[in-house]
Every structure is written in structure tokens, then in C-alpha cells.
């Protein structure tokens, strides 16, 4: 039997605008581990640190990025590739 449950982070990243955590940014950018989980480390080490990537909003120890800005950055990257 196939597991049809949807991970809440993936659902939140795909639906609507708003704020994304690092895992959700990885999902929006199509970054997954071989196990199919969001590649948080890959996002933080290879994408988030790029100078043209949108800055996060810092709330305490948590960082969040606007989904619309992350999607725009991804479109710009595809155009320049």
C-alpha cells in the first residue's frame, strides 16, 4: 500500500504566499536528499549564502524568507543559466 500522506512543510511551501523556513525553501527550489526529504543543509550551504539570494527575516533564532522573493530568485537563476 502506498503512503499518500503529504508532509506539512511541503504542502505549506507549495500552497499560497507567505514565509518559508529553510526546509520549505529547499522544497520550493527542488532540493531533496536521496531519501526524498528537503535538503536543508544543501540550501543553507549552497543557496542561502549567495549574495543575490533574498535576505531572511530574523525572529529570535529563526529565519524566514518570503516565498515570492525565493520564487523570483529561482526564475532569475533559470533565465541567467
N, CA, C and O atoms as CSV, one atom per row, in Angstrom:
chain,resi,resn,atom,element,x,y,z
A,1,UNK,N,N,0.839,-1.185,0.000
A,1,UNK,CA,C,0.000,0.000,0.000
A,1,UNK,C,C,0.885,1.251,0.000
A,1,UNK,O,O,1.879,1.311,0.725
A,2,UNK,N,N,0.533,2.222,-0.792
A,2,UNK,CA,C,1.305,3.453,-0.922
A,2,UNK,C,C,0.909,4.453,0.159
A,2,UNK,O,O,-0.272,4.618,0.464
A,3,UNK,N,N,1.909,5.117,0.734
A,3,UNK,CA,C,1.651,6.151,1.735
A,3,UNK,C,C,1.263,7.430,1.006
A,3,UNK,O,O,2.077,7.986,0.269
A,4,UNK,N,N,0.040,7.906,1.197
A,4,UNK,CA,C,-0.444,9.084,0.476
A,4,UNK,C,C,-0.467,10.335,1.339
A,4,UNK,O,O,-0.999,11.363,0.921
A,5,UNK,N,N,0.102,10.265,2.537
A,5,UNK,CA,C,0.154,11.459,3.382
A,5,UNK,C,C,1.097,12.483,2.767
A,5,UNK,O,O,2.097,12.123,2.145
A,6,UNK,N,N,0.782,13.737,2.942
A,6,UNK,CA,C,1.617,14.819,2.411
A,6,UNK,C,C,2.303,15.500,3.585
A,6,UNK,O,O,1.664,15.870,4.570
A,7,UNK,N,N,3.602,15.656,3.463
A,7,UNK,CA,C,4.364,16.340,4.502
A,7,UNK,C,C,3.844,17.769,4.636
A,7,UNK,O,O,3.711,18.466,3.630
A,8,UNK,N,N,3.544,18.224,5.863
A,8,UNK,CA,C,3.002,19.581,6.043
A,8,UNK,C,C,3.924,20.682,5.554
A,8,UNK,O,O,3.446,21.711,5.076
A,9,UNK,N,N,5.252,20.492,5.660
A,9,UNK,CA,C,6.184,21.523,5.178
A,9,UNK,C,C,6.128,21.631,3.659
A,9,UNK,O,O,6.195,22.727,3.102
A,10,UNK,N,N,6.005,20.481,2.993
A,10,UNK,CA,C,5.910,20.501,1.538
A,10,UNK,C,C,4.603,21.155,1.118
A,10,UNK,O,O,4.588,21.970,0.195
A,11,UNK,N,N,3.519,20.814,1.774
A,11,UNK,CA,C,2.218,21.410,1.449
A,11,UNK,C,C,2.239,22.918,1.661
A,11,UNK,O,O,1.723,23.667,0.832
A,12,UNK,N,N,2.831,23.370,2.765
A,12,UNK,CA,C,2.880,24.808,3.047
A,12,UNK,C,C,3.739,25.542,2.029
A,12,UNK,O,O,3.435,26.677,1.663
A,13,UNK,N,N,4.813,24.901,1.567
A,13,UNK,CA,C,5.695,25.548,0.595
A,13,UNK,C,C,5.028,25.671,-0.765
A,13,UNK,O,O,5.269,26.635,-1.491
A,14,UNK,N,N,4.204,24.714,-1.111
A,14,UNK,CA,C,3.579,24.705,-2.432
A,14,UNK,C,C,2.343,25.593,-2.476
A,14,UNK,O,O,2.050,26.201,-3.506
A,15,UNK,N,N,1.626,25.670,-1.380
A,15,UNK,CA,C,0.367,26.415,-1.351
A,15,UNK,C,C,0.565,27.831,-0.824
A,15,UNK,O,O,1.206,28.036,0.207
A,16,UNK,N,N,0.014,28.795,-1.531
A,16,UNK,CA,C,-0.061,30.164,-1.029
A,16,UNK,C,C,1.259,30.889,-0.889
A,16,UNK,O,O,2.331,30.310,-1.062
A,17,UNK,N,N,1.158,32.180,-0.569
A,17,UNK,CA,C,2.327,33.022,-0.337
A,17,UNK,C,C,2.546,33.099,1.160
A,17,UNK,O,O,1.695,32.688,1.949
A,18,UNK,N,N,3.649,33.608,1.526
A,18,UNK,CA,C,3.932,33.754,2.942
A,18,UNK,C,C,5.407,33.586,3.206
A,18,UNK,O,O,6.253,33.928,2.380
A,19,UNK,N,N,5.693,33.059,4.357
A,19,UNK,CA,C,7.070,32.920,4.803
A,19,UNK,C,C,7.487,31.460,4.788
A,19,UNK,O,O,6.694,30.575,5.108
A,20,UNK,N,N,8.738,31.215,4.414
A,20,UNK,CA,C,9.276,29.860,4.323
A,20,UNK,C,C,10.460,29.702,5.262
A,20,UNK,O,O,11.280,30.610,5.399
A,21,UNK,N,N,10.547,28.543,5.908
A,21,UNK,CA,C,11.766,28.231,6.652
A,21,UNK,C,C,12.755,27.575,5.683
A,21,UNK,O,O,12.462,27.440,4.496
A,22,UNK,N,N,13.910,27.175,6.179
A,22,UNK,CA,C,14.945,26.618,5.301
A,22,UNK,C,C,14.484,25.338,4.607
A,22,UNK,O,O,14.783,25.133,3.430
A,23,UNK,N,N,13.758,24.474,5.323
A,23,UNK,CA,C,13.253,23.240,4.712
A,23,UNK,C,C,12.285,23.559,3.582
A,23,UNK,O,O,12.338,22.936,2.522
A,24,UNK,N,N,11.413,24.515,3.800
A,24,UNK,CA,C,10.431,24.879,2.779
A,24,UNK,C,C,11.106,25.539,1.583
A,24,UNK,O,O,10.687,25.321,0.446
A,25,UNK,N,N,12.146,26.344,1.816
A,25,UNK,CA,C,12.907,26.922,0.698
A,25,UNK,C,C,13.519,25.812,-0.141
A,25,UNK,O,O,13.490,25.870,-1.370
A,26,UNK,N,N,14.072,24.803,0.518
A,26,UNK,CA,C,14.661,23.676,-0.208
A,26,UNK,C,C,13.612,23.002,-1.085
A,26,UNK,O,O,13.906,22.628,-2.220
A,27,UNK,N,N,12.397,22.843,-0.577
A,27,UNK,CA,C,11.317,22.215,-1.350
A,27,UNK,C,C,10.972,23.068,-2.562
A,27,UNK,O,O,10.875,22.552,-3.675
A,28,UNK,N,N,10.787,24.365,-2.358
A,28,UNK,CA,C,10.435,25.271,-3.458
A,28,UNK,C,C,11.508,25.244,-4.538
A,28,UNK,O,O,11.197,25.346,-5.724
A,29,UNK,N,N,12.760,25.107,-4.137
A,29,UNK,CA,C,13.871,25.100,-5.083
A,29,UNK,C,C,14.184,23.706,-5.623
A,29,UNK,O,O,15.110,23.540,-6.417
A,30,UNK,N,N,13.415,22.705,-5.193
A,30,UNK,CA,C,13.594,21.347,-5.701
A,30,UNK,C,C,14.822,20.646,-5.148
A,30,UNK,O,O,15.403,19.794,-5.821
A,31,UNK,N,N,15.223,20.990,-3.937
A,31,UNK,CA,C,16.413,20.394,-3.320
A,31,UNK,C,C,15.985,19.316,-2.326
A,31,UNK,O,O,15.426,19.614,-1.270
A,32,UNK,N,N,16.259,18.046,-2.686
A,32,UNK,CA,C,15.875,16.930,-1.837
A,32,UNK,C,C,17.075,16.021,-1.603
A,32,UNK,O,O,17.977,15.941,-2.438
A,33,UNK,N,N,17.079,15.341,-0.468
A,33,UNK,CA,C,18.101,14.342,-0.174
A,33,UNK,C,C,17.765,13.074,-0.950
A,33,UNK,O,O,16.663,12.953,-1.484
A,34,UNK,N,N,18.706,12.123,-1.021
A,34,UNK,CA,C,18.387,10.857,-1.685
A,34,UNK,C,C,17.189,10.124,-1.061
A,34,UNK,O,O,16.541,9.316,-1.727
A,35,UNK,N,N,16.900,10.404,0.204
A,35,UNK,CA,C,15.747,9.784,0.869
A,35,UNK,C,C,14.441,10.508,0.535
A,35,UNK,O,O,13.370,10.076,0.960
A,36,UNK,N,N,14.522,11.606,-0.222
A,36,UNK,CA,C,13.327,12.359,-0.595
A,36,UNK,C,C,12.914,13.419,0.399
A,36,UNK,O,O,11.813,13.960,0.296
A,37,UNK,N,N,13.766,13.730,1.357
A,37,UNK,CA,C,13.477,14.758,2.357
A,37,UNK,C,C,14.045,16.101,1.878
A,37,UNK,O,O,14.984,16.123,1.083
A,38,UNK,N,N,13.482,17.224,2.358
A,38,UNK,CA,C,14.044,18.528,1.989
A,38,UNK,C,C,15.523,18.603,2.373
A,38,UNK,O,O,15.904,18.212,3.476
A,39,UNK,N,N,16.360,19.111,1.449
A,39,UNK,CA,C,17.799,19.207,1.690
A,39,UNK,C,C,18.124,20.555,2.323
A,39,UNK,O,O,18.629,21.463,1.662
A,40,UNK,N,N,17.827,20.667,3.602
A,40,UNK,CA,C,18.036,21.900,4.362
A,40,UNK,C,C,19.499,22.308,4.335
A,40,UNK,O,O,19.822,23.467,4.079
A,41,UNK,N,N,20.385,21.355,4.600
A,41,UNK,CA,C,21.815,21.661,4.637
A,41,UNK,C,C,22.311,22.170,3.285
A,41,UNK,O,O,23.065,23.141,3.220
A,42,UNK,N,N,21.887,21.512,2.210
A,42,UNK,CA,C,22.272,21.957,0.880
A,42,UNK,C,C,21.796,23.368,0.600
A,42,UNK,O,O,22.527,24.174,0.024
A,43,UNK,N,N,20.569,23.671,1.005
A,43,UNK,CA,C,20.039,25.016,0.817
A,43,UNK,C,C,20.880,26.025,1.584
A,43,UNK,O,O,21.291,27.041,1.023
A,44,UNK,N,N,21.141,25.759,2.858
A,44,UNK,CA,C,21.872,26.719,3.691
A,44,UNK,C,C,23.316,26.890,3.240
A,44,UNK,O,O,23.853,27.996,3.295
A,45,UNK,N,N,23.954,25.806,2.793
A,45,UNK,CA,C,25.369,25.882,2.432
A,45,UNK,C,C,25.624,26.351,1.002
A,45,UNK,O,O,26.684,26.910,0.720
A,46,UNK,N,N,24.670,26.134,0.093
A,46,UNK,CA,C,24.926,26.459,-1.320
A,46,UNK,C,C,24.048,27.565,-1.886
A,46,UNK,O,O,24.444,28.217,-2.853
A,47,UNK,N,N,22.888,27.794,-1.328
A,47,UNK,CA,C,21.968,28.769,-1.921
A,47,UNK,C,C,21.826,30.006,-1.050
A,47,UNK,O,O,22.066,31.122,-1.512
A,48,UNK,N,N,21.442,29.822,0.191
A,48,UNK,CA,C,21.150,30.940,1.082
A,48,UNK,C,C,22.328,31.887,1.238
A,48,UNK,O,O,22.137,33.077,1.485
A,49,UNK,N,N,23.537,31.373,1.096
A,49,UNK,CA,C,24.732,32.199,1.289
A,49,UNK,C,C,25.118,33.004,0.041
A,49,UNK,O,O,26.037,33.821,0.096
A,50,UNK,N,N,24.429,32.782,-1.074
A,50,UNK,CA,C,24.751,33.537,-2.290
A,50,UNK,C,C,24.349,35.009,-2.104
A,50,UNK,O,O,23.291,35.301,-1.546
A,51,UNK,N,N,25.191,35.922,-2.569
A,51,UNK,CA,C,24.933,37.344,-2.316
A,51,UNK,C,C,23.636,37.874,-2.926
A,51,UNK,O,O,23.077,38.852,-2.428
A,52,UNK,N,N,23.148,37.242,-3.999
A,52,UNK,CA,C,21.924,37.736,-4.623
A,52,UNK,C,C,20.661,37.035,-4.106
A,52,UNK,O,O,19.556,37.336,-4.555
A,53,UNK,N,N,20.828,36.096,-3.159
A,53,UNK,CA,C,19.646,35.432,-2.597
A,53,UNK,C,C,18.980,36.387,-1.610
A,53,UNK,O,O,19.671,37.075,-0.858
A,54,UNK,N,N,17.643,36.439,-1.604
A,54,UNK,CA,C,16.938,37.371,-0.708
A,54,UNK,C,C,17.324,37.163,0.756
A,54,UNK,O,O,17.473,36.027,1.207
A,55,UNK,N,N,17.483,38.247,1.486
A,55,UNK,CA,C,17.836,38.115,2.902
A,55,UNK,C,C,16.638,37.599,3.710
A,55,UNK,O,O,15.487,37.882,3.377
A,56,UNK,N,N,16.919,36.852,4.759
A,56,UNK,CA,C,15.822,36.356,5.584
A,56,UNK,C,C,15.377,37.401,6.596
A,56,UNK,O,O,16.089,38.366,6.879
A,57,UNK,N,N,14.193,37.186,7.128
A,57,UNK,CA,C,13.743,37.952,8.283
A,57,UNK,C,C,14.136,37.119,9.495
A,57,UNK,O,O,13.828,35.929,9.563
A,58,UNK,N,N,14.804,37.733,10.431
A,58,UNK,CA,C,15.272,37.024,11.626
A,58,UNK,C,C,14.306,37.312,12.768
A,58,UNK,O,O,14.061,38.469,13.111
A,59,UNK,N,N,13.762,36.248,13.355
A,59,UNK,CA,C,12.891,36.372,14.522
A,59,UNK,C,C,13.472,35.458,15.592
A,59,UNK,O,O,13.286,34.241,15.548
A,60,UNK,N,N,14.165,36.041,16.541
A,60,UNK,CA,C,14.857,35.229,17.536
A,60,UNK,C,C,15.920,34.395,16.850
A,60,UNK,O,O,16.788,34.930,16.160
A,61,UNK,N,N,15.853,33.084,17.036
A,61,UNK,CA,C,16.820,32.190,16.398
A,61,UNK,C,C,16.307,31.647,15.076
A,61,UNK,O,O,16.988,30.848,14.433
A,62,UNK,N,N,15.131,32.061,14.663
A,62,UNK,CA,C,14.515,31.539,13.448
A,62,UNK,C,C,14.673,32.514,12.290
A,62,UNK,O,O,14.581,33.729,12.463
A,63,UNK,N,N,14.913,31.961,11.110
A,63,UNK,CA,C,14.986,32.762,9.890
A,63,UNK,C,C,13.856,32.345,8.973
A,63,UNK,O,O,13.480,31.174,8.919
A,64,UNK,N,N,13.316,33.319,8.250
A,64,UNK,CA,C,12.245,33.027,7.292
A,64,UNK,C,C,12.430,33.907,6.060
A,64,UNK,O,O,12.858,35.057,6.153
A,65,UNK,N,N,12.096,33.333,4.903
A,65,UNK,CA,C,12.217,34.029,3.627
A,65,UNK,C,C,10.835,34.155,3.012
A,65,UNK,O,O,10.006,33.254,3.143
A,66,UNK,N,N,10.583,35.285,2.331
A,66,UNK,CA,C,9.298,35.450,1.636
A,66,UNK,C,C,9.272,34.509,0.439
A,66,UNK,O,O,10.205,34.479,-0.364
A,67,UNK,N,N,8.203,33.750,0.332
A,67,UNK,CA,C,8.075,32.771,-0.748
A,67,UNK,C,C,8.169,33.451,-2.108
A,67,UNK,O,O,8.846,32.945,-3.003
A,68,UNK,N,N,7.505,34.582,-2.275
A,68,UNK,CA,C,7.505,35.282,-3.567
A,68,UNK,C,C,8.928,35.688,-3.968
A,68,UNK,O,O,9.281,35.608,-5.145
A,69,UNK,N,N,9.742,36.119,-3.011
A,69,UNK,CA,C,11.119,36.518,-3.311
A,69,UNK,C,C,11.981,35.313,-3.678
A,69,UNK,O,O,12.827,35.402,-4.567
A,70,UNK,N,N,11.769,34.188,-2.996
A,70,UNK,CA,C,12.520,32.965,-3.302
A,70,UNK,C,C,12.162,32.480,-4.711
A,70,UNK,O,O,13.042,32.092,-5.480
A,71,UNK,N,N,10.874,32.505,-5.043
A,71,UNK,CA,C,10.440,32.082,-6.375
A,71,UNK,C,C,10.982,33.014,-7.457
A,71,UNK,O,O,11.378,32.553,-8.528
A,72,UNK,N,N,11.003,34.320,-7.187
A,72,UNK,CA,C,11.554,35.279,-8.153
A,72,UNK,C,C,13.042,35.040,-8.349
A,72,UNK,O,O,13.534,35.086,-9.477
A,73,UNK,N,N,13.763,34.786,-7.264
A,73,UNK,CA,C,15.187,34.491,-7.358
A,73,UNK,C,C,15.412,33.251,-8.231
A,73,UNK,O,O,16.311,33.236,-9.071
A,74,UNK,N,N,14.599,32.220,-8.030
A,74,UNK,CA,C,14.728,30.988,-8.807
A,74,UNK,C,C,14.467,31.257,-10.289
A,74,UNK,O,O,15.180,30.730,-11.144
A,75,UNK,N,N,13.460,32.066,-10.604
A,75,UNK,CA,C,13.182,32.410,-12.017
A,75,UNK,C,C,14.368,33.159,-12.611
A,75,UNK,O,O,14.763,32.881,-13.743
A,76,UNK,N,N,14.938,34.094,-11.879
A,76,UNK,CA,C,16.099,34.848,-12.369
A,76,UNK,C,C,17.291,33.931,-12.611
A,76,UNK,O,O,18.035,34.134,-13.571
A,77,UNK,N,N,17.483,32.938,-11.769
A,77,UNK,CA,C,18.584,31.996,-11.940
A,77,UNK,C,C,18.399,31.173,-13.215
A,77,UNK,O,O,19.360,30.921,-13.943
A,78,UNK,N,N,17.171,30.760,-13.478
A,78,UNK,CA,C,16.901,29.982,-14.701
A,78,UNK,C,C,17.148,30.827,-15.937
A,78,UNK,O,O,17.676,30.330,-16.931
A,79,UNK,N,N,16.772,32.101,-15.889
A,79,UNK,CA,C,16.971,32.988,-17.052
A,79,UNK,C,C,18.438,33.219,-17.335
A,79,UNK,O,O,18.841,33.300,-18.495
A,80,UNK,N,N,19.253,33.329,-16.281
A,80,UNK,CA,C,20.667,33.640,-16.483
A,80,UNK,C,C,21.512,32.391,-16.755
A,80,UNK,O,O,22.699,32.501,-17.064
A,81,UNK,N,N,20.911,31.218,-16.642
A,81,UNK,CA,C,21.675,29.975,-16.868
A,81,UNK,C,C,21.802,29.661,-18.346
A,81,UNK,O,O,22.411,28.656,-18.714
